[in-house]
Amino acid sequence: MDDAYIGSVERGERNFSIDTLEKILKGLNTPANDLFYDSDSTNHKSDFVHSRREAIDEYSVILSQLNVKQHTALRRILNEIKDALL
């Protein structure tokens, strides 16, 4: 892939497809879920970051075992829980 294109993606200047994301992840040799982790973890944030990483990993496993109808139901349930907590 062209360096200028990758740079524009990094700066948020361009949209990209799932296929392009897959190529970038393959080139970086990193899993997609690493994109959701906070790379700016300072000591006071480390417990939170670690907890969040564990949760994301657990949720990824659960989601991979569900069908579309179950994803929809789970999304509704999570939104209701979020609203109750906020």
Disulfide bonds with the S-S distance in Angstrom:
none
